[in-house]
Amino acid sequence: MSRLLNLFAVAVFAAIFFGLVAGYGERQTLSPLAIHYLTQVPADLGAPNVVTGILITLRGFDTLGEVAVLFMVAASVGVLLAGKPDDRRPGQEGKADQARRPSELVRNGAEVVLPLIFLFGAYVIMHGHLSAGGGFQGGAIVASGVMLFMLAYPDGRVHHGFLSITESLAGVVYVSIGILGIILAGGFLDSHILPRGEFGAFVSAGAIPIISALLGIKVGAELSVIIDRFRS
């Protein structure tokens, strides 16, 4: 009976899903709200990447909340997994470590790919105001490089103290810039505290590149600590 109910539920959800897919149509014209942001963000903030301009300046409090949630996740994972007793029996450590030893392909591939991953992450962070990407995306790319490092070098250690200090300093500077926006401009994280500069140039869009870099550092450090906590 329960199996029939499950199949019926699956069939209902499948019918709803296919109905939504069949009825979906790509929007051919921009909505008035989209036109407003696509015109006002480059003109007001000087950022070609409209999404980054909205995330960092127009909804700065939301971005601060997202960063705070990520920080709480990292702290919670650290509390839950730190000091977890090793339940392996004596004599099994060597076998387990041997089983986790990466292959030569992974090691050699990591030596080639790791510098490119970190370089790409830094590029995405620093050019978030000009092209697709930004602090969150770049930080996630850097953390993926850290995860590959852990897979290729299981004995390698990630310095939690350094990452914690770096993440904390980035957070303090981030909030300080946000407060400067309240004092010197129109609100929290207002990028007008610095000149807009030439549209499309690397040094432009006010304080958006600095805020994006701080977000990238903070997200990359927090995600790296979370990944390493699960490894340990």
C-alpha contacts under 8 A as a table, 3 or more apart, distances in Angstrom:
res1	aa1	res2	aa2	distance
1	M	4	L	5.18
1	M	5	L	6.39
2	S	5	L	5.02
2	S	6	N	6.17
3	R	6	N	5.03
3	R	7	L	6.18
4	L	7	L	5.09
4	L	8	F	6.07
5	L	8	F	4.98
5	L	9	A	6.11
6	N	9	A	5.07
6	N	10	V	6.14
7	L	10	V	5.05
7	L	11	A	6.08
8	F	11	A	5.06
8	F	12	V	6.17
9	A	12	V	5.11
9	A	13	F	6.23
10	V	13	F	5.22
10	V	14	A	5.99
11	A	14	A	4.98
11	A	15	A	6.09
12	V	15	A	5.15
12	V	16	I	6.27
13	F	16	I	5.02
13	F	17	F	6.01
14	A	17	F	5.02
14	A	18	F	6.08
15	A	18	F	5.29
15	A	19	G	5.99
16	I	19	G	5.03
16	I	20	L	6.23
17	F	20	L	5.17
17	F	21	V	6.22
18	F	21	V	4.95
18	F	22	A	5.91
19	G	22	A	5.15
19	G	23	G	6.07
20	L	23	G	5.15
20	L	24	Y	6.05
21	V	24	Y	5.23
27	R	30	L	7.28
30	L	34	A	5.97
30	L	35	I	6.28
31	S	34	A	5.19
31	S	35	I	6.28
32	P	35	I	5.06
32	P	36	H	6.14
33	L	36	H	5.03
33	L	37	Y	6.44
34	A	37	Y	5.32
34	A	38	L	6.00
35	I	38	L	5.11
35	I	39	T	6.11
36	H	39	T	5.47
36	H	40	Q	5.81
37	Y	40	Q	5.10
37	Y	41	V	5.46
37	Y	50	V	7.26
38	L	41	V	6.02
38	L	42	P	7.01
38	L	50	V	6.44
39	T	42	P	6.13
39	T	43	A	6.40
40	Q	43	A	5.08
40	Q	44	D	5.66
40	Q	45	L	7.91
41	V	44	D	5.24
41	V	45	L	5.38
41	V	46	G	6.87
41	V	47	A	6.76
41	V	48	P	7.98
41	V	50	V	5.97
41	V	53	G	6.58
41	V	54	I	7.48
42	P	45	L	5.51
42	P	46	G	4.53
42	P	47	A	4.99
42	P	48	P	5.58
42	P	49	N	7.82
42	P	50	V	6.84
43	A	46	G	5.64
45	L	53	G	6.89
45	L	191	S	7.16
45	L	192	H	7.38
45	L	196	R	6.73
45	L	205	A	5.68
45	L	206	G	7.15
46	G	196	R	5.68
46	G	197	G	7.60
46	G	198	E	7.81
46	G	199	F	5.62
46	G	200	G	7.77
46	G	204	S	6.90
46	G	205	A	4.53
46	G	206	G	7.48
47	A	50	V	6.41
47	A	52	T	7.81
47	A	53	G	6.14
47	A	129	H	5.44
47	A	130	L	6.44
47	A	199	F	7.02
47	A	200	G	7.18
47	A	204	S	7.48
47	A	205	A	5.06
48	P	129	H	6.38
48	P	130	L	5.29
48	P	131	S	7.15
48	P	199	F	7.49
48	P	200	G	6.44
49	N	52	T	5.58
49	N	53	G	6.45
49	N	128	G	7.12
49	N	129	H	5.20
49	N	130	L	5.33
49	N	131	S	5.62
49	N	132	A	6.71
50	V	53	G	5.07
50	V	54	I	6.21
50	V	129	H	7.99
51	V	54	I	5.18
51	V	55	L	6.11
52	T	55	L	5.09
52	T	56	I	5.98
52	T	128	G	6.57
52	T	129	H	5.96
52	T	133	G	7.67
52	T	134	G	6.50
53	G	56	I	5.49
53	G	57	T	5.71
53	G	58	L	6.90
53	G	129	H	7.03
53	G	208	I	7.19
54	I	57	T	5.62
54	I	58	L	4.71
54	I	59	R	6.03
55	L	58	L	6.26
55	L	59	R	5.33
55	L	60	G	6.35
55	L	62	D	7.93
55	L	63	T	6.48
56	I	59	R	6.16
56	I	60	G	5.06
56	I	63	T	6.72
56	I	189	L	7.04
56	I	208	I	6.79
56	I	211	I	7.28
56	I	212	S	7.44
57	T	60	G	5.08
57	T	188	F	7.83
57	T	189	L	5.59
57	T	190	D	5.38
57	T	191	S	6.22
57	T	208	I	7.51
58	L	190	D	7.72
59	R	62	D	5.43
59	R	63	T	6.50
60	G	63	T	5.07
60	G	64	L	6.15
60	G	188	F	6.53
60	G	189	L	5.74
60	G	190	D	7.98
61	F	64	L	4.94
61	F	65	G	6.21
61	F	188	F	7.22
62	D	65	G	5.00
62	D	66	E	6.27
63	T	66	E	5.02
63	T	67	V	6.25
64	L	67	V	5.15
64	L	68	A	6.14
65	G	68	A	4.94
65	G	69	V	6.17
66	E	69	V	5.08
66	E	70	L	6.30
67	V	70	L	5.07
67	V	71	F	6.19
67	V	215	L	7.95
67	V	219	V	7.49
68	A	71	F	4.98
68	A	72	M	6.22
69	V	72	M	5.09
69	V	73	V	6.21
70	L	73	V	5.05
70	L	74	A	6.26
70	L	219	V	7.67
70	L	222	E	7.27
71	F	74	A	5.13
71	F	75	A	6.17
71	F	222	E	6.67
72	M	75	A	5.01
72	M	76	S	5.95
73	V	76	S	5.08
73	V	77	V	6.08
74	A	77	V	5.23
74	A	78	G	6.14
74	A	222	E	6.02
74	A	223	L	7.26
74	A	225	V	6.91
74	A	226	I	5.47
75	A	78	G	5.04
75	A	79	V	6.21
76	S	79	V	5.09
76	S	80	L	6.11
77	V	80	L	5.12
77	V	81	L	5.92
77	V	82	A	7.96
77	V	226	I	6.46
77	V	229	R	6.91
77	V	230	F	7.99
78	G	81	L	5.41
78	G	82	A	5.41
78	G	226	I	7.25
78	G	229	R	6.29
79	V	82	A	5.57
80	L	84	K	7.80
81	L	84	K	5.49
81	L	229	R	6.29
81	L	230	F	7.10
81	L	232	S	7.68
82	A	229	R	7.18
88	R	92	Q	6.32
88	R	93	E	6.89
89	R	92	Q	5.64
89	R	93	E	7.58
90	P	93	E	6.92
91	G	94	G	6.61
91	G	95	K	7.76
92	Q	95	K	5.29
92	Q	96	A	6.13
93	E	96	A	5.19
93	E	97	D	6.03
94	G	97	D	5.16
94	G	98	Q	6.00
95	K	98	Q	5.03
95	K	99	A	6.12
96	A	99	A	5.07
96	A	100	R	6.30
97	D	100	R	5.09
97	D	101	R	6.24
98	Q	101	R	5.18
100	R	154	P	7.62
101	R	154	P	7.10
102	P	106	V	6.19
102	P	107	R	6.82
102	P	151	L	6.89
102	P	152	A	5.84
102	P	153	Y	7.52
102	P	154	P	7.89
103	S	106	V	5.37
103	S	107	R	6.45
104	E	107	R	5.03
104	E	108	N	5.90
105	L	108	N	5.31
105	L	109	G	5.79
106	V	109	G	5.08
106	V	110	A	5.91
106	V	151	L	7.92
106	V	152	A	5.86
107	R	110	A	5.15
107	R	111	E	6.37
107	R	152	A	5.02
107	R	153	Y	7.45
108	N	111	E	5.21
108	N	112	V	6.64
109	G	112	V	5.30
109	G	113	V	6.00
110	A	113	V	5.03
110	A	114	L	5.34
110	A	148	L	6.83
110	A	149	F	6.92
110	A	152	A	6.46
111	E	114	L	5.80
111	E	115	P	7.41
112	V	115	P	6.70
112	V	116	L	7.39
113	V	116	L	5.23
113	V	117	I	6.17
114	L	117	I	5.09
114	L	118	F	6.32
114	L	145	G	5.94
114	L	148	L	7.50
114	L	149	F	7.36
115	P	118	F	5.30
115	P	119	L	6.02
116	L	119	L	5.02
116	L	120	F	5.91
117	I	120	F	5.09
117	I	121	G	6.06
117	I	141	I	6.86
117	I	142	V	6.69
117	I	144	S	7.99
117	I	145	G	5.81
118	F	121	G	5.02
118	F	122	A	6.20
118	F	141	I	7.36
118	F	142	V	5.42
118	F	145	G	6.42
119	L	122	A	5.17
119	L	123	Y	6.15
120	F	123	Y	4.94
120	F	124	V	6.14
120	F	138	G	7.81
120	F	141	I	7.67
121	G	124	V	5.19
121	G	125	I	6.24
121	G	137	Q	7.88
121	G	138	G	4.50
121	G	139	G	6.62
121	G	140	A	7.85
121	G	141	I	5.16
121	G	142	V	5.27
122	A	125	I	5.14
122	A	126	M	6.11
122	A	138	G	6.41
122	A	142	V	7.68
123	Y	126	M	5.27
123	Y	127	H	5.97
123	Y	138	G	7.64
124	V	127	H	5.35
124	V	128	G	5.78
124	V	132	A	7.63
124	V	133	G	5.38
124	V	134	G	5.84
124	V	135	G	7.55
124	V	137	Q	7.23
124	V	138	G	5.10
125	I	128	G	5.38
125	I	133	G	6.75
125	I	134	G	4.75
125	I	135	G	4.89
125	I	136	F	7.88
125	I	137	Q	7.34
125	I	138	G	4.79
125	I	139	G	7.28
125	I	212	S	6.37
125	I	213	A	5.71
125	I	216	G	5.97
126	M	129	H	7.70
126	M	134	G	7.24
126	M	135	G	7.95
126	M	209	P	6.35
126	M	212	S	7.22
126	M	213	A	6.18
127	H	130	L	5.27
127	H	131	S	6.05
127	H	132	A	7.95
127	H	133	G	7.28
127	H	134	G	6.90
127	H	202	F	7.28
127	H	209	P	7.47
128	G	131	S	5.58
128	G	132	A	6.12
128	G	133	G	4.76
128	G	134	G	3.77
128	G	135	G	6.90
128	G	209	P	7.10
128	G	212	S	6.90
129	H	132	A	7.92
129	H	133	G	7.91
129	H	134	G	6.93
129	H	205	A	7.15
129	H	208	I	6.79
129	H	209	P	6.27
129	H	212	S	8.00
130	L	200	G	6.33
130	L	201	A	7.94
130	L	202	F	7.50
133	G	136	F	7.80
133	G	137	Q	5.67
133	G	138	G	6.74
134	G	137	Q	5.55
134	G	138	G	5.91
134	G	212	S	5.94
134	G	213	A	7.90
134	G	216	G	7.32
135	G	138	G	5.22
135	G	139	G	5.87
135	G	212	S	4.57
135	G	213	A	5.75
135	G	214	L	7.18
135	G	215	L	4.75
135	G	216	G	3.79
135	G	217	I	7.56
135	G	219	V	7.50
136	F	139	G	5.21
136	F	140	A	6.24
136	F	212	S	7.98
136	F	215	L	6.29
136	F	216	G	5.54
136	F	219	V	6.17
137	Q	140	A	5.17
137	Q	141	I	6.35
137	Q	216	G	7.47
138	G	141	I	5.04
138	G	142	V	6.31
138	G	216	G	5.72
138	G	220	G	7.63
139	G	142	V	5.12
139	G	143	A	6.21
139	G	215	L	7.48
139	G	216	G	4.31
139	G	217	I	6.24
139	G	218	K	7.38
139	G	219	V	5.00
139	G	220	G	3.93
139	G	221	A	7.68
139	G	223	L	7.99
140	A	143	A	5.01
140	A	144	S	6.19
140	A	216	G	7.93
140	A	219	V	6.77
140	A	220	G	5.78
140	A	223	L	7.13
141	I	144	S	5.06
141	I	145	G	6.50
141	I	220	G	7.70
142	V	145	G	5.11
142	V	146	V	6.49
142	V	220	G	5.73
143	A	146	V	4.92
143	A	147	M	6.27
143	A	220	G	5.17
143	A	221	A	7.31
143	A	223	L	5.81
143	A	224	S	5.06
144	S	147	M	4.99
144	S	148	L	6.31
145	G	148	L	5.06
145	G	149	F	6.20
146	V	149	F	4.95
146	V	150	M	6.33
146	V	224	S	6.25
147	M	150	M	5.07
147	M	151	L	6.34
147	M	224	S	7.28
147	M	227	I	6.72
147	M	228	D	7.82
148	L	151	L	5.01
148	L	152	A	6.13
149	F	152	A	5.17
149	F	153	Y	5.83
149	F	156	G	7.85
150	M	153	Y	5.14
150	M	154	P	5.27
150	M	155	D	7.84
150	M	156	G	6.59
150	M	228	D	7.83
151	L	154	P	5.82
153	Y	156	G	5.23
158	V	225	V	7.86
158	V	228	D	7.12
159	H	162	F	5.51
159	H	163	L	6.39
160	H	163	L	5.07
160	H	164	S	5.90
160	H	225	V	6.64
161	G	164	S	5.11
161	G	165	I	6.19
162	F	165	I	5.26
162	F	166	T	6.08
163	L	166	T	5.05
163	L	167	E	5.92
163	L	221	A	5.45
163	L	222	E	7.63
163	L	225	V	7.43
164	S	167	E	5.10
164	S	168	S	5.99
164	S	221	A	7.30
164	S	222	E	7.88
165	I	168	S	5.09
165	I	169	L	6.07
166	T	169	L	5.25
166	T	170	A	6.15
166	T	217	I	7.54
166	T	218	K	7.47
166	T	221	A	7.36
167	E	170	A	5.16
167	E	171	G	6.18
167	E	217	I	6.65
167	E	218	K	4.73
167	E	219	V	7.92
167	E	221	A	5.87
167	E	222	E	6.94
168	S	171	G	5.03
168	S	172	V	6.17
168	S	218	K	7.71
169	L	172	V	5.08
169	L	173	V	6.16
170	A	173	V	5.27
170	A	174	Y	5.95
170	A	214	L	5.32
170	A	215	L	7.43
170	A	217	I	6.70
170	A	218	K	5.92
171	G	174	Y	4.94
171	G	175	V	6.20
171	G	214	L	7.35
171	G	218	K	6.75
172	V	175	V	5.32
172	V	176	S	6.07
173	V	176	S	4.89
173	V	177	I	6.09
173	V	214	L	7.68
174	Y	177	I	5.30
174	Y	178	G	6.30
174	Y	211	I	6.43
174	Y	214	L	6.35
174	Y	215	L	7.71
175	V	178	G	4.86
175	V	179	I	6.23
176	S	179	I	5.10
176	S	180	L	6.18
177	I	180	L	4.92
177	I	181	G	6.28
177	I	189	L	6.20
177	I	211	I	7.82
178	G	181	G	5.10
178	G	182	I	6.78
178	G	187	G	7.76
178	G	188	F	4.59
178	G	189	L	3.79
178	G	190	D	6.86
179	I	182	I	5.09
179	I	183	I	6.43
179	I	187	G	7.92
179	I	188	F	5.76
179	I	189	L	6.91
180	L	183	I	5.00
180	L	184	L	5.73
180	L	185	A	7.48
180	L	188	F	7.44
180	L	189	L	7.42
180	L	193	I	7.28
181	G	184	L	5.37
181	G	185	A	4.90
181	G	186	G	6.35
181	G	187	G	5.22
181	G	188	F	4.99
181	G	189	L	5.00
181	G	190	D	4.58
181	G	191	S	6.86
181	G	192	H	7.39
181	G	193	I	6.13
182	I	185	A	5.71
182	I	186	G	5.83
182	I	187	G	4.13
182	I	188	F	4.94
182	I	189	L	7.32
182	I	190	D	7.18
183	I	186	G	7.74
183	I	187	G	7.58
184	L	193	I	6.08
185	A	190	D	6.12
185	A	191	S	7.91
185	A	192	H	6.04
185	A	193	I	5.92
186	G	190	D	6.10
186	G	192	H	7.97
187	G	190	D	5.37
190	D	193	I	6.71
190	D	207	A	7.88
191	S	194	L	6.45
191	S	205	A	7.34
191	S	206	G	5.11
191	S	207	A	4.56
191	S	208	I	5.75
192	H	195	P	6.39
192	H	196	R	7.09
192	H	206	G	5.57
192	H	207	A	6.84
193	I	206	G	6.73
193	I	207	A	6.68
194	L	206	G	4.46
194	L	207	A	5.58
195	P	204	S	7.38
195	P	205	A	7.30
195	P	206	G	4.95
195	P	207	A	7.98
196	R	199	F	7.53
196	R	204	S	5.15
196	R	205	A	4.46
196	R	206	G	4.36
197	G	201	A	7.52
197	G	203	V	6.79
197	G	204	S	4.49
197	G	205	A	6.43
197	G	206	G	7.03
198	E	201	A	5.62
198	E	203	V	7.76
198	E	204	S	5.87
199	F	204	S	6.44
199	F	205	A	7.30
200	G	204	S	7.01
201	A	204	S	5.61
203	V	209	P	7.77
204	S	209	P	7.73
205	A	208	I	5.80
205	A	209	P	7.17
206	G	209	P	7.44
207	A	210	I	5.39
207	A	211	I	6.22
208	I	211	I	5.14
208	I	212	S	5.96
209	P	212	S	5.01
209	P	213	A	6.10
210	I	213	A	5.11
210	I	214	L	6.28
211	I	214	L	5.11
211	I	215	L	6.22
212	S	215	L	5.09
212	S	216	G	6.17
213	A	216	G	5.00
213	A	217	I	6.24
214	L	217	I	5.17
214	L	218	K	6.12
215	L	218	K	5.09
215	L	219	V	5.94
216	G	219	V	5.27
216	G	220	G	5.86
217	I	220	G	5.25
217	I	221	A	6.06
218	K	221	A	5.32
218	K	222	E	6.14
219	V	222	E	5.22
219	V	223	L	6.01
220	G	223	L	5.39
220	G	224	S	6.04
221	A	224	S	5.17
221	A	225	V	6.29
222	E	225	V	5.22
222	E	226	I	6.29
223	L	226	I	5.01
223	L	227	I	6.17
224	S	227	I	5.19
224	S	228	D	6.16
225	V	228	D	5.10
225	V	229	R	6.03
226	I	229	R	5.12
226	I	230	F	6.50
227	I	230	F	5.34
227	I	231	R	6.44
228	D	231	R	4.93
228	D	232	S	6.27
229	R	232	S	5.24
